[in-house]
Amino acid sequence: ARDLSGGEVQRTALARALVNSPQIVLADEPTGALDADLRDASADLLFDECRRRGAALLVVTHDPSVAARAARVLHLDGGHLTDATSART
């Protein structure tokens, strides 16, 4: 067996997170080790599947393109949590 790359590990974790159709999915930097094309495909899959299944999705990310897919965005800065959703509309 060979070692998996960071991207392979992330894609495997994404599949494992969705396979049992959970009601809540927690995703910590789910696309951090992926190139732009795989990031977009993986984020689309994650958000679309959770939406289709009616599952709650909590994503922690530093990637604005991933955060932009969310219905609500919160920023944590200096220990302060602020709602950034209204700033986007």
PEQUI-V218156 format. One record per backbone hydrogen bond with DSSP energy under -1.0 kcal/mol. CO is the residue of the C=O (numbers start at 0). NH is the residue of the N-H. Records with the same first field share a line. If there is no record, write none. Layout:
CO = NH  NH
This chain:
4 = 8
5 = 9
6 = 10
7 = 11
8 = 12
9 = 13
10 = 14
11 = 15
12 = 16
13 = 17
14 = 18
17 = 20
22 = 55
24 = 57
26 = 59
28 = 31
30 = 33
34 = 38
35 = 39
36 = 40
37 = 41
38 = 42
39 = 43
40 = 44
41 = 45
42 = 46
43 = 47
44 = 48
45 = 49
46 = 50
47 = 51
48 = 52
49 = 54
55 = 24
57 = 26
59 = 28
62 = 66
63 = 67
65 = 68
66 = 69
72 = 83
74 = 81
76 = 79
79 = 76
81 = 74
84 = 87
